[in-house]
């Protein structure tokens, strides 16, 4: 869809801004919310997070906005440098963008991006958010936590990207960059 480097960077920025907020919400509220409320005795997840002093990142308690900034920085860097270019190449290995319907090719790119970004960001989350100072850190513990996060995150990532986030981002992108000719088979950030 994007035609030049500026448009690719803007497309990636729009995607990551929406995605990071969705995944931080999903992780804190859906996956960990009941544990946080049970630990603190608070009725609401946000109250529980505030009662805990924030979210643990590398053993330090940080407010949610700091977690969003950390996730955004990591996700945007990973998306621009690895996720988008590699997902386009993977989709091109399986499908020919000139012969395939643009919507199906976009779907292949989205699936490839989720397949790259979900394990990568889950690995970073396994390093950042688990309280390893309270347990013996071993490679096996890290791998177990990483696989657990992939199992939680992958279904949410695939469904949200295919049906909500990417259609919203593509609609907004088309509205913002209406004057440039848009080709649906172009890479998101190659």
Buried (B, 14 or more C-beta within 10 A) or exposed (E): BBEEEEBBBBBBBBBBBBBBEBBBBBBBBEBBBEEBBEEBEBEEBEBBBBBBEBBBBEEEEBEBEBBBEBBBEBBBEBBBEBBBBBBBEBBBEEBEBEEBEBEEBBBBBBBBBBBBBBBBBBBBBBBBBBEBEEEEEEEEBBEEBBBBBBEBBBEBBBEBBBEEBBEEBBEEBEEEBEEEEBEEBBBBBB
